[in-house]
Amino acid sequence: VVRIPLLLGFDARHHLAYVELIRERHALPLATDGWSTFHPPLFYTVAAGLLAFGEQALRVLPFIAGLGCVFVAHSLAGRLAPGDRRVALLAVAFAAVLPVNLYSAAYFTNETLHALLASLALLATVDALLAPDVSLPRAVAVGAWLGLAVLTKFTALALAPVALLFLACKLVAVDRAPWRETLRVTGLAAAALLVVAGWYYARNVWHFGVPILGNWGRMPGADQAWWQQPGFHTWAYYTGFGEVLRHGYFAGFVSLWDGAYSSFWADGLIAGRGTPSYRHTFWNYDFMSAGILLALPLSALLALGGAITLRGAFASPDPHRRAVHAFELTALYALLYAFATLTLSLPFFSQAKASYLVPLLLPLALLFGRGVDAVDRRLVRVGPLARGVFAGAVASGLACLWLGFAG
């Protein structure tokens, strides 16, 4: 990470220009002041403060945020699988070597800070759902973390209503709280969110008449426009998959799922370069390409973990855990839905980029841990050799993913 130039990464030049505007003006720019200034300002404001210690300090923020997601994954696994170190270890290993987290932490981008804050919001929501009753400090924590997340990137807006809805449903259906108490607690969480982040969206309304000004269609500003190939999508784009197994990079030209897969299990867009022939030399593309293939069985383990979580959402004897499992899956669905539907407005190959899904790192890490654990428990009946082969296959797949980024 230290060797990677700051200008290498997705729109890194424009992210750095945003930071420089804050440093020069000692004020937040408007969405129309630059290519990336439509983003919420928290990441850039913190980065502007770090700039006083030199440009190298700017690397700290995305790297520490990416590492922080690993610790939060451990915390969540400890809450949902108390006493089961295996699931916690698997969740940590998944979060630590997941390519989308590794390359996001290596480039200068707001993705990892957004992922960390969204993960902390999910963790606070899980704490509230597991608690015998939702105290006011817990409600404030949910709203405050959500507020910080939506002050970093718009993507968290897909998670905020899910968290508040589950908080209210838990109060009504599990705690049997009176409707006044439900309104008070949920309203306090929503108020905390608005206090932390509402001013920014109100500022956009004041200047532009809308709370969110993004790059949907024309970019903000009179002279800014964005277009990429192919510029349109067909039905096959949303139903096809397999190109990534033949051509592992820039597979988003062919289908949504190929693009998401290649940028989830590898740096499938290669730091935003226009073609693989201009790829940078800081990754090991032999291991990365092998990891794309080895990720197929890892994806199957994720799917198995999802099925186990779905069963828990209906069959767990503990209503608090049923609520948590349902919340995990609904949060996954909400962000995936937003991710897929945005490609209808922006039919470009780079839009199918899995870094937009990094806030899902926590539930995905748990799904992976549950999937591996379930298979291992079944193999106990077969014998130690089968368990050893399975453990070696999983460890080899994870190791290959990491080696793709080891240089």
KEVEXDO-683514 format. One record per residue (C-alpha): residue number from 1; residue in three letters; x, y, z. Coordinates in nm, 4 decimals. Layout:
KEVEXDO-683514
{NUM,"Ala",{X,Y,Z}}
...
This chain:
KEVEXDO-683514
{1,"Val",{0.0000,0.0000,0.0000}}
{2,"Val",{0.2861,0.2370,0.0788}}
{3,"Arg",{0.4322,0.1885,-0.2690}}
{4,"Ile",{0.1061,0.2499,-0.4563}}
{5,"Pro",{0.0830,0.6069,-0.5922}}
{6,"Leu",{-0.1987,0.8156,-0.4491}}
{7,"Leu",{-0.3274,0.8900,-0.7983}}
{8,"Leu",{-0.3774,0.5194,-0.8669}}
{9,"Gly",{-0.7358,0.4101,-0.8066}}
{10,"Phe",{-1.0938,0.4756,-0.9072}}
{11,"Asp",{-1.1311,0.8524,-0.9646}}
{12,"Ala",{-0.8406,0.9080,-0.7214}}
{13,"Arg",{-0.7454,1.2354,-0.8897}}
{14,"His",{-1.0943,1.3740,-0.8327}}
{15,"His",{-1.1076,1.2485,-0.4732}}
{16,"Leu",{-0.7770,1.4240,-0.4035}}
{17,"Ala",{-0.9068,1.7427,-0.5705}}
{18,"Tyr",{-1.2049,1.7344,-0.3302}}
{19,"Val",{-0.9661,1.7160,-0.0337}}
{20,"Glu",{-0.7565,1.9993,-0.1733}}
{21,"Leu",{-1.0659,2.2205,-0.2148}}
{22,"Ile",{-1.1536,2.1730,0.1523}}
{23,"Arg",{-0.7958,2.2477,0.2582}}
{24,"Glu",{-0.7749,2.5630,0.0482}}
{25,"Arg",{-1.1179,2.7065,0.1264}}
{26,"His",{-1.1596,2.5810,0.4838}}
{27,"Ala",{-1.5170,2.5127,0.3758}}
{28,"Leu",{-1.7127,2.2384,0.2030}}
{29,"Pro",{-1.7486,2.2737,-0.1739}}
{30,"Leu",{-2.0828,2.2421,-0.3458}}
{31,"Ala",{-2.1721,1.9418,-0.5584}}
{32,"Thr",{-2.1152,2.1489,-0.8738}}
{33,"Asp",{-1.7603,2.2547,-0.7805}}
{34,"Gly",{-1.5820,1.9438,-0.9060}}
{35,"Trp",{-1.6125,1.5999,-1.0571}}
{36,"Ser",{-1.6460,1.4179,-0.7225}}
{37,"Thr",{-1.7745,1.6928,-0.4955}}
{38,"Phe",{-2.1289,1.5545,-0.5135}}
{39,"His",{-2.0186,1.2914,-0.2590}}
{40,"Pro",{-2.1064,1.3519,0.1085}}
{41,"Pro",{-1.8133,1.5212,0.2817}}
{42,"Leu",{-1.7099,1.3191,0.5890}}
{43,"Phe",{-1.4303,1.1161,0.4286}}
{44,"Tyr",{-1.2850,1.4194,0.2537}}
{45,"Thr",{-1.3018,1.6389,0.5632}}
{46,"Val",{-1.1119,1.3834,0.7713}}
{47,"Ala",{-0.8615,1.3393,0.4875}}
{48,"Ala",{-0.8095,1.7178,0.4688}}
{49,"Gly",{-0.7200,1.7130,0.8379}}
{50,"Leu",{-0.4712,1.4295,0.7800}}
{51,"Leu",{-0.3135,1.6222,0.4939}}
{52,"Ala",{-0.1433,1.8435,0.7512}}
{53,"Phe",{0.0838,1.5451,0.8266}}
{54,"Gly",{0.1809,1.4993,0.4612}}
{55,"Glu",{0.0410,1.3144,0.1626}}
{56,"Gln",{0.1496,0.9780,0.2997}}
{57,"Ala",{-0.0971,1.0291,0.5862}}
{58,"Leu",{-0.3815,1.0120,0.3349}}
{59,"Arg",{-0.3106,0.6401,0.2904}}
{60,"Val",{-0.3909,0.5776,0.6545}}
{61,"Leu",{-0.7627,0.6495,0.6370}}
{62,"Pro",{-0.8782,0.3904,0.3788}}
{63,"Phe",{-0.6295,0.1314,0.5063}}
{64,"Ile",{-0.7285,0.1607,0.8728}}
{65,"Ala",{-1.0975,0.1636,0.7751}}
{66,"Gly",{-1.0544,-0.1566,0.5740}}
{67,"Leu",{-0.8731,-0.3181,0.8655}}
{68,"Gly",{-1.1438,-0.1939,1.1020}}
{69,"Cys",{-1.4044,-0.3898,0.9057}}
{70,"Val",{-1.2170,-0.7084,0.9997}}
{71,"Phe",{-1.2425,-0.6254,1.3700}}
{72,"Val",{-1.6108,-0.5407,1.3407}}
{73,"Ala",{-1.6687,-0.8749,1.1645}}
{74,"His",{-1.5118,-1.0452,1.4644}}
{75,"Ser",{-1.7351,-0.8503,1.7023}}
{76,"Leu",{-2.0494,-0.9426,1.5112}}
{77,"Ala",{-1.9518,-1.3096,1.4931}}
{78,"Gly",{-1.8934,-1.3066,1.8683}}
{79,"Arg",{-2.2455,-1.1792,1.9259}}
{80,"Leu",{-2.4190,-1.4198,1.6900}}
{81,"Ala",{-2.2046,-1.7272,1.7533}}
{82,"Pro",{-2.0979,-1.6929,2.1175}}
{83,"Gly",{-1.8545,-1.9629,2.2197}}
{84,"Asp",{-1.8034,-2.0801,1.8613}}
{85,"Arg",{-1.4554,-1.9611,1.7738}}
{86,"Arg",{-1.4588,-2.1428,1.4427}}
{87,"Val",{-1.7341,-1.9261,1.2924}}
{88,"Ala",{-1.5665,-1.6120,1.4275}}
{89,"Leu",{-1.2285,-1.7160,1.2822}}
{90,"Leu",{-1.3822,-1.7926,0.9434}}
{91,"Ala",{-1.5649,-1.4583,0.9380}}
{92,"Val",{-1.2420,-1.2756,1.0217}}
{93,"Ala",{-1.0457,-1.4676,0.7571}}
{94,"Phe",{-1.3079,-1.3895,0.4937}}
{95,"Ala",{-1.3140,-1.0182,0.5767}}
{96,"Ala",{-0.9338,-1.0011,0.5886}}
{97,"Val",{-0.8639,-1.1553,0.2468}}
{98,"Leu",{-1.1737,-1.0533,0.0522}}
{99,"Pro",{-1.0329,-0.8838,-0.2599}}
{100,"Val",{-1.2908,-0.6048,-0.2742}}
{101,"Asn",{-1.1900,-0.5008,0.0780}}
{102,"Leu",{-0.8177,-0.5360,0.0049}}
{103,"Tyr",{-0.8073,-0.3209,-0.3069}}
{104,"Ser",{-1.0527,-0.0647,-0.1670}}
{105,"Ala",{-0.8239,-0.0249,0.1342}}
{106,"Ala",{-0.5226,0.0193,-0.0954}}
{107,"Tyr",{-0.6629,0.3011,-0.3100}}
{108,"Phe",{-0.7570,0.6517,-0.2012}}
{109,"Thr",{-1.1344,0.6204,-0.1943}}
{110,"Asn",{-1.4271,0.6797,0.0385}}
{111,"Glu",{-1.5465,0.3186,0.0041}}
{112,"Thr",{-1.3721,0.1644,0.3058}}
{113,"Leu",{-1.4631,0.4393,0.5538}}
{114,"His",{-1.8202,0.4114,0.4318}}
{115,"Ala",{-1.8018,0.0321,0.4756}}
{116,"Leu",{-1.6639,0.0652,0.8290}}
{117,"Leu",{-1.9291,0.3141,0.9409}}
{118,"Ala",{-2.2087,0.1130,0.7775}}
{119,"Ser",{-2.0719,-0.1999,0.9478}}
{120,"Leu",{-2.0759,-0.0247,1.2842}}
{121,"Ala",{-2.4362,0.0817,1.2153}}
{122,"Leu",{-2.5271,-0.2804,1.1364}}
{123,"Leu",{-2.3495,-0.3944,1.4530}}
{124,"Ala",{-2.5374,-0.1371,1.6635}}
{125,"Thr",{-2.8656,-0.2515,1.5079}}
{126,"Val",{-2.7855,-0.6159,1.5840}}
{127,"Asp",{-2.7089,-0.5178,1.9455}}
{128,"Ala",{-3.0467,-0.3471,1.9683}}
{129,"Leu",{-3.2270,-0.6462,1.8163}}
{130,"Leu",{-3.0570,-0.8910,2.0550}}
{131,"Ala",{-3.1140,-0.6798,2.3663}}
{132,"Pro",{-3.4045,-0.7714,2.6012}}
{133,"Asp",{-3.5242,-0.4141,2.5541}}
{134,"Val",{-3.4007,-0.1270,2.3400}}
{135,"Ser",{-3.2587,0.1405,2.5665}}
{136,"Leu",{-3.2424,0.4993,2.4523}}
{137,"Pro",{-2.8588,0.4948,2.4266}}
{138,"Arg",{-2.8842,0.1916,2.1947}}
{139,"Ala",{-3.1353,0.3736,1.9765}}
{140,"Val",{-2.9110,0.6809,1.9601}}
{141,"Ala",{-2.6134,0.4607,1.8670}}
{142,"Val",{-2.8060,0.3073,1.5755}}
{143,"Gly",{-2.9078,0.6485,1.4431}}
{144,"Ala",{-2.5672,0.8099,1.4974}}
{145,"Trp",{-2.3736,0.5370,1.3152}}
{146,"Leu",{-2.6258,0.5439,1.0315}}
{147,"Gly",{-2.5887,0.9205,1.0154}}
{148,"Leu",{-2.2099,0.8987,0.9883}}
{149,"Ala",{-2.2454,0.6341,0.7155}}
{150,"Val",{-2.4845,0.8434,0.5020}}
{151,"Leu",{-2.2565,1.1424,0.5591}}
{152,"Thr",{-1.9817,0.9415,0.3891}}
{153,"Lys",{-2.1628,0.7887,0.0905}}
{154,"Phe",{-2.5182,0.7808,-0.0443}}
{155,"Thr",{-2.5181,0.3992,-0.0553}}
{156,"Ala",{-2.5917,0.3787,0.3165}}
{157,"Leu",{-2.9314,0.5370,0.2490}}
{158,"Ala",{-3.0424,0.1917,0.1322}}
{159,"Leu",{-2.9586,0.0479,0.4758}}
{160,"Ala",{-3.0997,0.3216,0.7006}}
{161,"Pro",{-3.4735,0.2495,0.6485}}
{162,"Val",{-3.4100,-0.1254,0.6886}}
{163,"Ala",{-3.2402,-0.0724,1.0252}}
{164,"Leu",{-3.5112,0.1643,1.1532}}
{165,"Leu",{-3.7890,-0.0655,1.0297}}
{166,"Phe",{-3.6436,-0.3694,1.2064}}
{167,"Leu",{-3.5908,-0.1671,1.5221}}
{168,"Ala",{-3.9607,-0.0743,1.5239}}
{169,"Cys",{-4.0753,-0.4266,1.4340}}
{170,"Lys",{-3.8648,-0.5758,1.7118}}
{171,"Leu",{-4.0175,-0.3397,1.9661}}
{172,"Val",{-4.3708,-0.4280,1.8536}}
{173,"Ala",{-4.3451,-0.7999,1.7739}}
{174,"Val",{-4.0780,-0.9218,2.0161}}
{175,"Asp",{-4.0750,-0.6800,2.3100}}
{176,"Arg",{-4.4519,-0.6128,2.2943}}
{177,"Ala",{-4.3760,-0.2489,2.3628}}
{178,"Pro",{-4.6638,0.0028,2.3622}}
{179,"Trp",{-4.6940,0.2050,2.0459}}
{180,"Arg",{-4.5878,0.5217,2.2291}}
{181,"Glu",{-4.2626,0.3553,2.3374}}
{182,"Thr",{-4.2068,0.2233,1.9856}}
{183,"Leu",{-4.2502,0.5688,1.8368}}
{184,"Arg",{-4.0279,0.7236,2.1026}}
{185,"Val",{-3.7372,0.4824,2.0556}}
{186,"Thr",{-3.7558,0.4631,1.6765}}
{187,"Gly",{-3.8061,0.8384,1.6532}}
{188,"Leu",{-3.4993,0.8949,1.8698}}
{189,"Ala",{-3.2885,0.6793,1.6368}}
{190,"Ala",{-3.4214,0.8666,1.3332}}
{191,"Ala",{-3.3582,1.1997,1.5075}}
{192,"Ala",{-2.9968,1.1014,1.5803}}
{193,"Leu",{-2.9506,1.0197,1.2111}}
{194,"Leu",{-3.0953,1.3569,1.1097}}
{195,"Val",{-2.8852,1.5489,1.3609}}
{196,"Val",{-2.5640,1.3885,1.2347}}
{197,"Ala",{-2.6320,1.3965,0.8593}}
{198,"Gly",{-2.9522,1.5890,0.7903}}
{199,"Trp",{-2.7786,1.9239,0.7562}}
{200,"Tyr",{-2.5861,1.8078,0.4494}}
{201,"Tyr",{-2.8972,1.6928,0.2653}}
{202,"Ala",{-3.0817,2.0090,0.3711}}
{203,"Arg",{-2.7908,2.2078,0.2262}}
{204,"Asn",{-2.8358,2.0328,-0.1072}}
{205,"Val",{-3.2084,2.1122,-0.1018}}
{206,"Trp",{-3.1287,2.4773,-0.0293}}
{207,"His",{-2.8853,2.5093,-0.3201}}
{208,"Phe",{-3.0212,2.2625,-0.5772}}
{209,"Gly",{-3.3776,2.1781,-0.4761}}
{210,"Val",{-3.3028,1.8066,-0.4203}}
{211,"Pro",{-3.1409,1.6266,-0.1243}}
{212,"Ile",{-2.9205,1.4020,-0.3410}}
{213,"Leu",{-2.7272,1.5288,-0.6378}}
{214,"Gly",{-2.5361,1.2421,-0.7961}}
{215,"Asn",{-2.4045,1.1280,-1.1287}}
{216,"Trp",{-2.7343,0.9764,-1.2408}}
{217,"Gly",{-2.7547,1.1115,-1.5939}}
{218,"Arg",{-2.5587,1.4345,-1.6183}}
{219,"Met",{-2.2955,1.5125,-1.3611}}
{220,"Pro",{-2.3518,1.8142,-1.1373}}
{221,"Gly",{-2.2277,2.1320,-1.2981}}
{222,"Ala",{-2.2862,2.2864,-1.6388}}
{223,"Asp",{-1.9792,2.1415,-1.8117}}
{224,"Gln",{-1.9698,1.7934,-1.6621}}
{225,"Ala",{-2.1050,1.4887,-1.8394}}
{226,"Trp",{-2.0253,1.1201,-1.8084}}
{227,"Trp",{-2.0698,0.8367,-2.0540}}
{228,"Gln",{-1.9144,0.4918,-2.0809}}
{229,"Gln",{-1.9610,0.1912,-2.3014}}
{230,"Pro",{-2.1864,0.0148,-2.3711}}
{231,"Gly",{-2.4444,0.2855,-2.2860}}
{232,"Phe",{-2.7350,0.0385,-2.2937}}
{233,"His",{-2.8285,-0.2987,-2.1425}}
{234,"Thr",{-3.0324,-0.5905,-2.2721}}
{235,"Trp",{-3.2235,-0.8569,-2.0816}}
{236,"Ala",{-2.9226,-1.0877,-2.1217}}
{237,"Tyr",{-2.7149,-0.8432,-1.9167}}
{238,"Tyr",{-2.9233,-0.9266,-1.6093}}
{239,"Thr",{-2.9663,-1.2985,-1.6702}}
{240,"Gly",{-2.6274,-1.4105,-1.8009}}
{241,"Phe",{-2.3151,-1.5271,-1.6198}}
{242,"Gly",{-1.9935,-1.7028,-1.7201}}
{243,"Glu",{-1.7831,-1.4510,-1.9100}}
{244,"Val",{-1.5760,-1.3852,-1.5970}}
{245,"Leu",{-1.4599,-1.7479,-1.5985}}
{246,"Arg",{-1.3133,-1.6971,-1.9478}}
{247,"His",{-1.2031,-1.3332,-1.9232}}
{248,"Gly",{-1.1674,-1.2347,-1.5599}}
{249,"Tyr",{-1.1283,-0.8593,-1.6053}}
{250,"Phe",{-1.3738,-0.5999,-1.7332}}
{251,"Ala",{-1.6399,-0.8718,-1.7386}}
{252,"Gly",{-1.8983,-0.6040,-1.6573}}
{253,"Phe",{-1.9236,-0.5408,-2.0307}}
{254,"Val",{-2.1164,-0.8681,-2.0608}}
{255,"Ser",{-2.3404,-0.8999,-1.7553}}
{256,"Leu",{-2.4152,-0.7506,-1.4170}}
{257,"Trp",{-2.3225,-1.0711,-1.2375}}
{258,"Asp",{-1.9948,-1.1143,-1.4254}}
{259,"Gly",{-1.8965,-0.7580,-1.3372}}
{260,"Ala",{-1.9954,-0.7945,-0.9725}}
{261,"Tyr",{-1.8169,-1.1301,-0.9432}}
{262,"Ser",{-1.4912,-1.0086,-1.1011}}
{263,"Ser",{-1.4754,-0.6959,-0.8846}}
{264,"Phe",{-1.5769,-0.8872,-0.5703}}
{265,"Trp",{-1.3271,-1.1748,-0.5944}}
{266,"Ala",{-1.0573,-0.9734,-0.7787}}
{267,"Asp",{-0.9645,-0.6206,-0.8788}}
{268,"Gly",{-1.1758,-0.6819,-1.1874}}
{269,"Leu",{-1.1612,-0.3209,-1.3091}}
{270,"Ile",{-0.7888,-0.2866,-1.2282}}
{271,"Ala",{-0.7980,0.0424,-1.0402}}
{272,"Gly",{-1.0208,0.2041,-1.3007}}
{273,"Arg",{-0.7747,0.1625,-1.5880}}
{274,"Gly",{-0.9285,0.1649,-1.9344}}
{275,"Thr",{-0.7833,-0.1690,-2.0455}}
{276,"Pro",{-0.5943,-0.4643,-1.8909}}
{277,"Ser",{-0.2888,-0.3789,-2.1042}}
{278,"Tyr",{-0.2427,-0.0679,-1.8845}}
{279,"Arg",{-0.2732,-0.2565,-1.5576}}
{280,"His",{-0.0448,-0.1502,-1.2757}}
{281,"Thr",{0.2236,-0.3844,-1.1444}}
{282,"Phe",{0.1450,-0.3857,-0.7725}}
{283,"Trp",{-0.0789,-0.6959,-0.7799}}
{284,"Asn",{0.0064,-1.0528,-0.8723}}
{285,"Tyr",{-0.2341,-1.1202,-1.1566}}
{286,"Asp",{-0.1461,-1.4893,-1.1850}}
{287,"Phe",{-0.2737,-1.5580,-0.8354}}
{288,"Met",{-0.5590,-1.3130,-0.8836}}
{289,"Ser",{-0.6747,-1.4882,-1.1991}}
{290,"Ala",{-0.6526,-1.8280,-1.0284}}
{291,"Gly",{-0.8499,-1.6827,-0.7388}}
{292,"Ile",{-1.1366,-1.5946,-0.9739}}
{293,"Leu",{-1.1798,-1.9655,-1.0496}}
{294,"Leu",{-1.1186,-2.0827,-0.6929}}
{295,"Ala",{-1.3849,-1.8391,-0.5744}}
{296,"Leu",{-1.6585,-2.0485,-0.7364}}
{297,"Pro",{-1.6741,-2.3024,-0.4481}}
{298,"Leu",{-1.6318,-2.0144,-0.2008}}
{299,"Ser",{-1.9386,-1.8535,-0.3595}}
{300,"Ala",{-2.1270,-2.1793,-0.3100}}
{301,"Leu",{-2.0357,-2.1682,0.0594}}
{302,"Leu",{-2.1711,-1.8127,0.0753}}
{303,"Ala",{-2.4973,-1.9311,-0.0797}}
{304,"Leu",{-2.5170,-2.2175,0.1712}}
{305,"Gly",{-2.4640,-1.9709,0.4540}}
{306,"Gly",{-2.7472,-1.7618,0.3122}}
{307,"Ala",{-2.9793,-2.0639,0.3131}}
{308,"Ile",{-2.8845,-2.1392,0.6762}}
{309,"Thr",{-2.9513,-1.7767,0.7718}}
{310,"Leu",{-3.2869,-1.7854,0.5921}}
{311,"Arg",{-3.3842,-2.0965,0.7859}}
{312,"Gly",{-3.2794,-1.9252,1.1089}}
{313,"Ala",{-3.5000,-1.6274,1.0245}}
{314,"Phe",{-3.8031,-1.8593,1.0402}}
{315,"Ala",{-3.7010,-2.1519,1.2596}}
{316,"Ser",{-3.4768,-2.0146,1.5361}}
{317,"Pro",{-3.6451,-2.0661,1.8752}}
{318,"Asp",{-3.5168,-1.7287,1.9962}}
{319,"Pro",{-3.7281,-1.4419,1.8522}}
{320,"His",{-3.4356,-1.2004,1.8944}}
{321,"Arg",{-3.2167,-1.4182,1.6737}}
{322,"Arg",{-3.4958,-1.4606,1.4207}}
{323,"Ala",{-3.5094,-1.0820,1.3980}}
{324,"Val",{-3.1314,-1.0589,1.3520}}
{325,"His",{-3.1224,-1.3224,1.0771}}
{326,"Ala",{-3.4105,-1.1540,0.8961}}
{327,"Phe",{-3.2344,-0.8187,0.9323}}
{328,"Glu",{-2.9106,-0.9580,0.7848}}
{329,"Leu",{-3.0881,-1.0917,0.4778}}
{330,"Thr",{-3.3051,-0.7838,0.4288}}
{331,"Ala",{-3.0007,-0.5553,0.4467}}
{332,"Leu",{-2.8310,-0.7749,0.1863}}
{333,"Tyr",{-3.1367,-0.7610,-0.0372}}
{334,"Ala",{-3.1800,-0.3840,-0.0024}}
{335,"Leu",{-2.8255,-0.3032,-0.1067}}
{336,"Leu",{-2.8189,-0.5619,-0.3853}}
{337,"Tyr",{-3.1489,-0.4260,-0.5156}}
{338,"Ala",{-3.0152,-0.0699,-0.5158}}
{339,"Phe",{-2.6946,-0.1922,-0.6810}}
{340,"Ala",{-2.8802,-0.3716,-0.9610}}
{341,"Thr",{-3.1434,-0.1052,-1.0285}}
{342,"Leu",{-2.8849,0.1733,-1.0500}}
{343,"Thr",{-2.7400,0.0013,-1.3555}}
{344,"Leu",{-3.0707,0.0759,-1.5300}}
{345,"Ser",{-3.0024,0.4479,-1.4903}}
{346,"Leu",{-2.6284,0.4137,-1.5554}}
{347,"Pro",{-2.5846,0.1391,-1.8192}}
{348,"Phe",{-2.2046,0.1483,-1.8097}}
{349,"Phe",{-1.9571,-0.1346,-1.7639}}
{350,"Ser",{-1.7965,0.0151,-1.4515}}
{351,"Gln",{-2.1287,0.0488,-1.2706}}
{352,"Ala",{-2.1306,-0.3245,-1.1912}}
{353,"Lys",{-1.8528,-0.2644,-0.9387}}
{354,"Ala",{-1.8620,-0.4654,-0.6168}}
{355,"Ser",{-1.6916,-0.1949,-0.4101}}
{356,"Tyr",{-2.0400,-0.0410,-0.3841}}
{357,"Leu",{-2.1304,-0.3567,-0.1882}}
{358,"Val",{-1.8486,-0.3371,0.0696}}
{359,"Pro",{-2.0995,-0.2340,0.3427}}
{360,"Leu",{-2.2289,-0.5926,0.3106}}
{361,"Leu",{-1.8927,-0.7245,0.4333}}
{362,"Leu",{-2.0287,-0.8055,0.7804}}
{363,"Pro",{-2.3292,-1.0183,0.6849}}
{364,"Leu",{-2.1325,-1.1818,0.4019}}
{365,"Ala",{-1.8510,-1.2763,0.6394}}
{366,"Leu",{-2.1049,-1.4422,0.8686}}
{367,"Leu",{-2.2690,-1.6227,0.5785}}
{368,"Phe",{-1.9305,-1.7586,0.4768}}
{369,"Gly",{-1.8519,-1.8732,0.8305}}
{370,"Arg",{-2.1866,-2.0477,0.8627}}
{371,"Gly",{-2.1514,-2.2165,0.5249}}
{372,"Val",{-1.8046,-2.3559,0.5964}}
{373,"Asp",{-1.9055,-2.4611,0.9466}}
{374,"Ala",{-2.2125,-2.6455,0.8182}}
{375,"Val",{-2.0137,-2.8448,0.5617}}
{376,"Asp",{-1.7436,-2.9279,0.8141}}
{377,"Arg",{-1.9997,-3.0577,1.0627}}
{378,"Arg",{-2.1495,-3.2822,0.7956}}
{379,"Leu",{-1.8054,-3.4175,0.7074}}
{380,"Val",{-1.7492,-3.5258,1.0672}}
{381,"Arg",{-1.9591,-3.8311,0.9799}}
{382,"Val",{-1.7422,-3.9065,0.6775}}
{383,"Gly",{-1.4091,-3.8965,0.8558}}
{384,"Pro",{-1.1000,-3.6842,0.9249}}
{385,"Leu",{-0.9595,-3.7259,0.5731}}
{386,"Ala",{-1.2642,-3.5633,0.4141}}
{387,"Arg",{-1.2532,-3.2823,0.6699}}
{388,"Gly",{-0.8841,-3.2305,0.6003}}
{389,"Val",{-0.9360,-3.2126,0.2246}}
{390,"Phe",{-1.2219,-2.9644,0.2688}}
{391,"Ala",{-1.0265,-2.7480,0.5137}}
{392,"Gly",{-0.7282,-2.7477,0.2791}}
{393,"Ala",{-0.9439,-2.6471,-0.0168}}
{394,"Val",{-1.0997,-2.3554,0.1727}}
{395,"Ala",{-0.7629,-2.2411,0.3105}}
{396,"Ser",{-0.6029,-2.2661,-0.0346}}
{397,"Gly",{-0.8808,-2.0591,-0.1889}}
{398,"Leu",{-0.8505,-1.7876,0.0743}}
{399,"Ala",{-0.4700,-1.7914,0.0515}}
{400,"Cys",{-0.4843,-1.7543,-0.3275}}
{401,"Leu",{-0.7148,-1.4538,-0.2918}}
{402,"Trp",{-0.4676,-1.2888,-0.0570}}
{403,"Leu",{-0.1623,-1.3742,-0.2699}}
{404,"Gly",{-0.3174,-1.1866,-0.5595}}
{405,"Phe",{-0.2544,-0.8690,-0.3582}}
{406,"Ala",{0.0777,-0.9648,-0.2029}}
{407,"Gly",{0.2809,-0.8272,-0.4957}}
